[in-house]
């Protein structure tokens, strides 16, 4: 039988010399991804690692919020708090932001690293929920609500500050890491809601304890922030509030965020009164958050094309469109269309705020600026806006949304003034 010769017998290797150095180079090019010099590969890995750590942090804190916002009022009322006192308990968190956030934000800027503080605060959140399991009576529940507000309120601005600092250093896009927090909020509110259906009310507290324990680990993963060099020009709370453009910025954001007060406090109640089922209402809320995620995903292009003041102006215009729709109709097609505008009224406001801080506040004051933004633009706005929403909704029901449209108009006016002020400062720097 004829035996087929193997390849070694067919090929005369002496006629085909092999360049071993070239093969080595090509092999390295194939196995190295991306094909970059070693220093650039390390920088690339550091950027990806920072983005992943920040995304985990946002997921942990917003998953907890997704459970807290729809279900915590239910648990408080199961312990005997009236609806009015439940509102007081929830409002304590908003006021805590105003007092605590600027203090801790300034401290984080001086230390140069927010991770240790965030871990301590997350541990305090867990301890607060454990203490709630033993709490009975109005006084105990209100005191613990204040403690919980003090512990939780600074966490979001501290993570925001870490993300803005990472964006300043290049390679991490704020919107694309922040969107994971919005996705986690949906998972918390809808997913956990499905799991808790029919469960005893204390299952809500137990779920929040587990989420708080996970939050501690997520805070431990936050990327370290390099300590900024000490300079005489470092901006503290007083220095930032002494700048007219920063006060205008806070006023603008407070109006734009505060215009959501009726929706956040009474949106579900208003839709239930119109005969809309809870599953559909959950879909309406989820639609708003999905729209928010979409805008966060396109944040790099938006931020490069639009100035912070322009984004804030667009957010106000979105409110002028959204709130009258919610006042005039409970038709589902119109409601879902209005909820899509959450991408404009909320997400554009938040992106504009983060762009403002990144572009007009030094890196050594990032945590202080985000804390003031959280404390004033959301804490003070809702500390005043939520009780006002209660008075309005009690008297005029859904027509309270028309007042929110007026608040959005105030935000537009403030944004125009802010734009003029920033342009004046830019011209002055170039002269």
N, C-alpha and C positions, 0 to 999 in steps of 0.2 A: 504493500500500500504506500502511496506517495504521501509523505509527511510534509505539511505546510511549514516552511521555515518561520521561526519567530522574527520579531521586528529587529532584534539585534543582528540577526544574520542578513537581513535585507539592507539595513542602513549602515553605511560606512561613516562613523562619527568623525573620522579624521577630515572628511570633506565638509563637515558642518561644525566649525568651532563654536563653542558656547561662551558667551560673555557673562561670566558669573556675577560681575559687579552690576551689570545692567539688570539681570534677573532679580538681584537683591533689591535694587531700587524700585522695580516694578512691583515686586511682592509687597514692599512697604507701602506703596501707593494704594494697593488694593486693600490691605488690612487696616490702614489708618483711615478713620472716618471722623470728622472730615479731614481731607488731605491738606493739613496745615502744618506749619512749623510747630515744634513742641510748645513754645510759649503761647502761641495762639490757640492751640488745642486746650491748654490748661485754662486760658481765659474763657474759651467757649464752654468748657465744662463747668466753670464757676458760675457763668451766667445762667446756664440751664439749671444747675443746682439751686441757685438763689430763686429762680422763678418757680421751681417745684416746691421749695420750702414755703415760699409766700403763698402759693396756691393752696397748700395744705392748711396754712394758718387761716386764710379766708374761708375755706370750706368748714373748718371746725367752728369758727365763731358764728358764721351765718347759718350753719345747720342748727346750732343751739338756738339762734334767733327764730329760725323757722318753726321750731317746736314751741318756743316761749310765746311768741306773739299771738297765735290763735288759741292756744290751750292753757296758758298760765292764768288768764282771767277766770277760766272755768274752774281751775283748781282752787283759786282764792275764794271764789264764791261757795265752793263745796266745803270750805272751812268756816263759813258763816259770814263772810264780808258781803255787805250790800253792794249793788251795782255802783252806787255813788262812791262808797269807800274803796271799791276795787279800782275805780278811776283815780282816786287819790293815791293809792298804792303804786299804780303804774306811772303816775305823774312824778312821783318822787325820783324815779330814775332819770327823767328828763332834767329836773333841777340839779341832780347830782352831777350831770355832765357839765353844767355851767360852772360849778364850784371846783370840782375835782380835776377835770381834764386839763385846764391850763396849768395847774400846779404840777401835776405829774408829767405833762408834756415838757415843761421847762426843765424839770429834773432830768428827764430822759435826754434832752439835748446837752445838758452839762455833762452827763455821764458818757454820752456818745453811743450807748447801746441799750435798746429797749427790751432785749430778750429776758433778762433776769426779772425786770419789773413785770413784764407780761406773764411770766410763769407764776409769780407771786399773786398777781391779781386773779389768774385762772384758778389757783388753789383756793383763794378766798371765795370765788364764785361757788366752787364745790362745797366748801365749808358752810356757806350760806344755805344752800339747798339741803344739806344734811340737817342743819338747824331747823329749817322749816318743817321737817318731819316731826319735830317735837313741839311745834308752836301751835297754840290754840288761843283764841281771843284776839280782839281787834288790835290792842296795843302791841302785842308780840308780833303779829303779822305785819303791821305798819313799820315797826322798828326794823325787822328783818328785811322788808322791802327796800328801806333806805340803805341798809348795809349792802344788799345785793346790787342796788343801783350804783353805789360808790365803787364796788369791786368790778362790775361789768362795764360801766360806761367808758372807761379809758381804753378798753382793749381794741376797739375798732380804729380809733385815731392812731394808736401806737402801731398797729399793723399797717395802716395807711402810710404812716411816716416811714416805716421800713421800706415799703414798696416805692414811695416817691424817692427816697435816698438811693435805692437800687436803680431806679430809672435815671436819676441824675448821673450815676456812675456809668451808665450805658449798658445796653444789652437786655434790659428787662423792661417790658412794656406793661405799664400799670393796668390798662384796660383788660388786657388778655389774662392777667393773673386774677384780677378782681372778678371777672365773669364767673370763675369757679365758685366764688362765694354765693353769687346769685343762684347758680345751679344747685348748690347745697341747700339754700333756703327753700327751694321748691321740694327737694327731697325730704327736708325736715317737716314742712307743713303738710304736704300731700301724702308722702310715704308713711310718716309716723302717724298721721291722722287715720290712715287706713288700718294700721296696726293697733291703734288705740280704740278703734270703734268697738263699743260693747265692753271695754275693759273698765275696771274700777278706776275712780278718779286719781287715786294715789299712783297709778301707773304713769301718769304725767310727770309727777315729781321724780319717780325712779328713772324715767327716760332722761330727764334733765340732769340728774346726777351722773349718769353714764356719759352723756354728752360733755359734761364739765370735766370729767376725768380724761376724756380724749382731748379736750381743749388744752389741758396742762401739757400733754405730750406734744401737741402741735406747736404750742408757744416755745417749747424747748428746741424745736427745729428751725425757728426763725433765723435767717442769716444774720451773722454778726455785722454790726454797723461800725465802720471805722470811726474812732473818736476824732471829731473835727479839731483842728488846731485852735487853741485859745486865742481869741482876738478881742480887742477892746470894742469892736463894732458888733459883737454878737447881739442879736435881737432877742430880748426877753419879752414877757407879756406886755409890760408898759411901753416898751419901744415899738412893738408891733401895733398896739392900739393907738399909739401916738401918730401913726402914719395915716393921713386922710384916705389914701387909696385902699388901705387894708380895712378901715372902718366901712368904707363904701362896699367893699367886697363882702364883708360879713352881713351888712344890711341887705344886699342883693340876695345872697344865698338864704338868709333867714326868711325873706318874703317868698322866695321860690319854694323852699322846703315847707314853710308854714302853710302854703296854699293847699297842701295835701291833708290838712288836719281833719276836715269833715270826712274825706274818704277813709282815712285810716281808722277813725273812731266810729263812724256810723255807716260806712259803705255796705257792710254785710247786713246790718239791721235794715237799711233802706231797701235793699234788694229782696230780703226775706219778706218785708211788708208788701212788696209788689208780687209776691207769690213765686219767686224764683227759688228753686231747690238748692240745697247745700252743695250738691255735686257740681251744679252749674256755676254756683258762686265760687267754688274752689277753682273751676276752670277760668273764671274771669280774673281772679288773682294771679293764677299761673301765667295767663296770657301777658299780663303786665310785666312779670319778671322775665319771661322769655324774650320779650321785646327789649328789655334792659340788657340781657345777655348779648343780643345781636349787636346793639350799639357798642357795648364794651369790646366786642370782638373786632370791630372796625375802628377802635380808638386811635391807633397810630395814624391812619389817614385823616381822621377827623381833627386830631390835635395839630397836625402839620398844616392843615388848610384853614383852620378857624382859630382866632384868638380866644383867650378865656372869656373876655367880655362878650364876644359874639356868641359863644356857646351859651352863656347865661341869658342873653337876649332871646335866643331861639327857644330856650326852655320856658321863658315867660310867655312867648307867643303860643307855645304848646298848651300852656295853662288856659289861655284865652279861648282856645278851641275845645279843650277837654272838659272843663268844668261846666260850661253851659249845656253841653250834651248830657252830662250826668244829671243836671238839674231838670232838663226838659223831658227826658224819656227813660223808660225802663225796657225798651225794645231790645232784645238780645243782640241783633246785628249791630245796632248803634253802640251798645255797651261794650261789645268786644272791640269795635273800632276805637272807642275812647280809651280802652285799656291798652291798646297798642301804643297810644301816645305817652305811656309811662316811660318809654325810651327817651322821650323828649323832656317831659316835665321833671323826671327824677335823674335819669342817667346822664343827660346832657348837663344838668346842674352840677352833678358830682364830678364829672370829667372836667368841666370848666373850672371847678374849685381846685382840683388837683393840679391842673395846668397852671392856674394862677399861683399856687404855692411853689410849684417847681420853677417857674420862670421869674418870680418876683420876690422870693424869700430865699435867703442863703441856706445852704445845706445844714449849717450849724443851728438853724432855728426851725427845721422842718417839723419836728415833733411838737414844738410849741404852737406853730401855725395850724397844724392839723387838729390839735387839741382845742384851740380857740374856735376853729371852724365847726368842730363837733359840738362844743359847748354852747356857742352863741347861735350858729346857723341852724342847729337842730334842737339842742337842749332848751335854749331860751324860746325859740320859735314855737316848739311844741308845748313847753311849759305854760305859755300864754295861749297858744292856738287851740289846744285840746279842750280846756275849759270853755273858751269862747265858742268852739264848735258845738259843745253840749248845749249852751244857751241858744245858739242859732237853730240847731236841729230841733230842739224842743218846741220852738216857736214857729218855724217856717218849714220844717222838714227838708225835703230835697232842694228847695229853693236856696238853702244855705250855700249850695255850690256857686250861686251867682256872686256871693260875697267872696268866695275863694278866687273867682275870676278877677275880682277887683284887687285882691292881694297879689295875684300874678302880674297885673298891670303895674302895681307899685314896684315889683321886681324888675320889670322892663325899664321903667323910668330910672331906677337906681343903676341898672346895667349901662344905660346910655351915659349917665354921669360918670360911671367908672371908666368907660371907654375913653371919654374925653380927658379924664385925669391921667390915665396911663399914656395917652398920646402926648399930653403936655410934658410929662416926665421924660418920655423918650426924646422929644425935641430938645429938652433942656440938657440931657446927657450928651447930645451930639453937638451942642453949641460950644 
